[in-house]
Amino acid sequence: MKYVALTSCPTGIAHTYMAAEQLVKTGKKLGHQVKVETQGSMGVEDELSARDIEEADAVIIACDLPVIGRERFDGKKILEVPVQEALKNAAGIFEKAAAL
């Protein structure tokens, strides 16, 4: 499957990027294509394109803050989880997202 994801944490430093890395690593291991946008202390990085979003089977939002540009995902299947879940149970996130 093909996923896009967003990650952010309150400080926008370590957990934002660690969660993004874990989602990409786990997704690849499970045979998925995953592209992650981070919304951290450096602002929005690796911004998802309209095409990325359109082609995605689902959106994973692993954020502890409001999402910047959330309207981009209107009409998509969305799974929202705390950023800590992306760190501790990324495989479970993909299982839940596939069931949407």
Steps between C-alpha positions, in 0.01 A plus 500: 500500500596861464487735798573861579561605857550805716696513823535771763560527872465793742867597487534410133843352538592140573169313505375663181794365302533170687132423430544586131803273476319215678197524269718494188717214628208287617291575193782395269551181703129420457515566126325839501597826334508778759570870465511711816465874552638634828362805673768579754712780637641558150147548360351273236760272344460248218159651422262254339393592149141489379600198291651321803173546686281408205688173439502395866271222619484665844645780711673438833506798733737440791481841660456651843429845354245637252594409143602781267305472176266227616245587230736340245380162625125557466339190354792270587499214751682637806643325802597730787730384777725663760859544386613255771300221336703546181813445707374201696264321262549602139404154373170526686436837340534350153270215599234750615548719191456200267170421670354848435 
